[in-house]
Amino acid sequence: MTSRITQEIRNNIFKHFNLSTMKRNFLFMSMLAVLFMAGCSQEEITPDGEDNGNGEANTSYMAVNLMSSDVTGTRAAAGYEDGSEAENDVEKVRFYFFTANGAVANVKLLNGSYVNFYDWEPTDADQTFPDGNGNDDIGSKLKATIVISTKDGDKLPQRIAAVLNPPRDDDGNVLLGNTSMSLTNLKAVAADYAATGLTTKGKFVMFNSVYGENSAEVCAVPIKSNHLQKTEALAKANPVTIYVERSVAKVSVALGSAVSAAGSDKLALKDKDGNDLKVPVGGEQVYLKLNGWSLTAETDEGRLVKAIDPAWTSSWWNGTHRSFWAINSEDAANDYNTYNNTINNAFSTSLYTNENALDYASSSINRTKVILKGTLCKADGTTPFTIIRHLGIYSADTYSTTESSNLPVLKASILNQLTAGGYTYYSGDNTTRTGLSASDLKIVIVGQATSEPSDGKARNCYVYAQLTDVAKAKKWYTSSNTAVTATVSSDVINGKLADKDIVDRALVWKSGMTYYYYEIIHHKEANQTNETATKGVVRNHIYKTTVTKIAGLGTPVYDPDQVIYPEKPDDNDHYIAAEIDILSWRIVENNYELKW
């Protein structure tokens, strides 16, 4: 029986590709070699022939160098970083062969039929890893020798692509199947390449680097006539070079010196103007403890073959043997977190994520973000600090699981505003009546939207008051005068309490639960700010983010089991700042200030 992760990978692949019908938190390895060639003909090669049981065949040898590189000069100076051995390790390679136009070119007899792929498993001697001193251009190098067997009369392959560490089931079977696939077929394959099972040693999926040159896409590498030889020695002397890159990006989060206390102990919060953040009533200082981080709004799948627009003309998007931008999978969707789970990664860890780079003006996909989970606490560093904001005023309050005694300060403020608006209600009978009190109210969260706010306005973090079940069962009047016998239904009262034109929405940092977030910057010109910079994540990049400043209380969390669609409350003075360095495994490095 296959594991859950294996089944997930299989399902994701087969969602986009029907094999029977052929419908379809390191190092991004860099781009493919441009080796343009004249087409080769059967007559140009005189390989050995052999009888394979299916008629005469022509056997040729091909040597392939698989390399991760895209720069000249030292990698460190160029903003590149060697990956770990786990990120570079290759357990299996599937080579696909095509005609000049990307159609199937058969190279191997399998189960009585010819196919256009060749599976190869390297030995330790076949792979070299970076020396770690940053002085070479090559992240890793893998040398393969392939034996190609073509049926007499078939054309020789003219283009080649490589899938390194193709997803496999528990028995080692490649999930791409055992039938031929054209280049178009491969371009239709998508899966969650950031799944846990694909981000361990020997499992990182890689493919040919894809980029544009002279307004044309460079993807599968051309095979020249001298690349196919009748002996292994001659083939090794004339290798094909394929530049490859990982299918995922890598993100790390560090805390700068000004905010590091939030991760190790507690940070005395300030507002965005640099003043100590104290609750007005009582003047108590508010502290922040960060409990971990994660990625949110990640795409749930990426393409096997990177998609680009070769006509892109931006000065920054194209480099040697690679492109620095991409197009998302057509069926990609965003994944989000809850406060109670998944936002628990230590700041010393890195996460891998699928590509998320596209024209956001024409897509419903949201940008990938870093989210930080925190707790507002008192000076002892352990006692959670429940804080409310109503009518623009921040106050300390008390959270209780008993509805009638929960958040008395907030309830009193709500009742004062309701009364000031001319809405008074009394419970009782014709002899005794008692005014609506805090104990009659419960605090509820607003109805939850199921997506990020497109207008930038928060929708999910606010709360308001409603009658408790006990209070709803009471008889209600609009006057304390027992001579007034007309009653008012509990639904009417609840309607007034829920009307934000009558009673303002409130914010509650229940038991101090809060979060901060920022979008990942992919590219920023010298004249751009973090707000105007290009946001996104692209395969084979490392995004090293450093939080340099945190100000304000963050976005409140009232229900820790609700899905968080990142938002900032209106009229909020919170702030977070960070920097990102971008390396190309290429690193993207930026600093962020977080202000709320």
C-alpha positions, 0 to 999 in steps of 0.5 A: 500500500502506498503512503498518504504522501505518495498517493497525494503526489499520484493524485496531483499528477493524474489530475493534470495528465491521463497516462493512458490517453496522454491528454495530458520549507535547497538550491534551485539548479540553474538553466539548460545549455543552449546547444543549437544544432543542425538536424541529424539523420540516420545516415550520419551515424553508424552505430552498432546494430542488434536484434532486440526481439522486435526486429533490427535495431540501431544502438548508440551511446550518448553521454549527458552532463547534468549541471546546476549553474548559470553564472560565470565568476564566483557564485558568492559574488554573483548572489548564488548559494550552493545547496546542501548535499540533500538538496543536490542528491539525485537517486534517479533520472528519467530522460525524455527524447523528442523530435525537433518539434517536441514529438515522441522520439523512441529510444528504448524497447519496453514490454514489447513496445518502443518508448521515448524515455530512458531511466537511469540510476546514478552511482556515487561515482557519477555525481560530484558536489560543490566544494563549499568554498563558493569559488566554482560556478557549478553547484553539482554535476552528474554524468550519465551514459545512455544506451539508445536503441532505435528501431530500424527506419525511425528517426534519431532523437533530436532533443532531450529533457531530464526529470531528476528525482521523478516522483515515485511510489513506495515500490520505486515506480515512476509516477509519470508512468511507462508510456511515451510522453511528448514535450507537450504532455510533460508541460501539462504535468503539475503536482505539489513538488513542495510536499514533505515527501519531495523535499528530502534527500534524493527526492527534490524534483528537477527539470531542464532550465527553461528560458527565453532567447531571441524571443524564443523558448529554450527548453529541451536541449538539442542533440547534435550529430556528434552526441550520438556515437557507436562507442561509450568512449566516443560518447563521453568525449562529446557529451550533451550538457543539460542545465537543470533547476529545482521545481521549488523555491526555498524561504527562510526567516530570521529575526534581526537584532532589534526584534530577536527578543521576541523569539527567545524571550519577550519583546517590549512592543512599541507603536509605529512612532516608537513609543512604548505600547501600553494599555491606556487604563492602568498603563501596563506595557504590552510584550510580544512572544513569537511562537513560530512562522510559516508560509501562507497563500502558497500555491498547492501545485507547481508545473513540472516544466517551467512556463515562461513568456519568451517575449518578456522584455524586462531587464531583470527577468532573464539570465544565463541559462535561466529565467527569473520569472515564471507562469503558474500552473493553470489549476493552482490554488492557494493554501492557508493556515489556522492559528492552532496549526502549521504556524509552528516552524522555528526561525532556524528552519527553512521551508520549500514552496511551489512557484507562485509568480504570475500576472496578478492583475489577471488572476485570482491567485494571491501572493505567497506570504510569510506569517508570524504567530505571536502571543501578547503577554505581560511583563512576566513573559508567560501571562497572556494579555487579552486586549480589546479595541472598541471605538478606537480605544484599547483596553485590557480585558478578561477572557473567560470560557463562561459567556456571561462573564467573558470580556466585561469591559468590551460588553460595557463599551458596546452597551454604552454605544447602544444606549447612546444611540437611543436603543434601550432594552429591559427584561422582566414582566409587568412588575419588575424590569432590569436593563440589558446588561453585560451578562446578557451578552456574548461576543461572536466573530463576524461571518467569515469570508473565504478568501483574502480581501481584494480591497485591502480591508479586513473582514474576518478579524472583527467581533460584535455582541449578541444575546446569550441563549439565556437572554434570548429566552427572556421577555424584552421591552423597550422601556423600564416603565411597567405601564408600557406593555409592548414587547420587542423580540430578541431577534430585533435586539440582536439585529441592532447589536449586529448593525455596525452603523449602530454599534462599531465592530470591535477587535479582541486579541483573545488570550493575546493571540496575534499574527503578523505577515508580509508578502515575499519580494522577488525583485526590487529596482533601486527606485522601488519600495517594498510596496511597489516591488515585484512580489512572488516566488520563483523556482530555484531561488532562495528568499532569505527574509529578515524581520528588522522591526515589529510595531503594534499589536498585530492582527487579532485572533479570536477563533484559533481554529478559523482559517486565516486569510491575512488582513490588517484591521482598518485604522490600525497602527501596526507595522512590520518591516523585513528585508529579503535577500534573493539568491539563486540557489539564487537567493532573494534577501530582503528585510521587513519592518512589521507595523500594525 
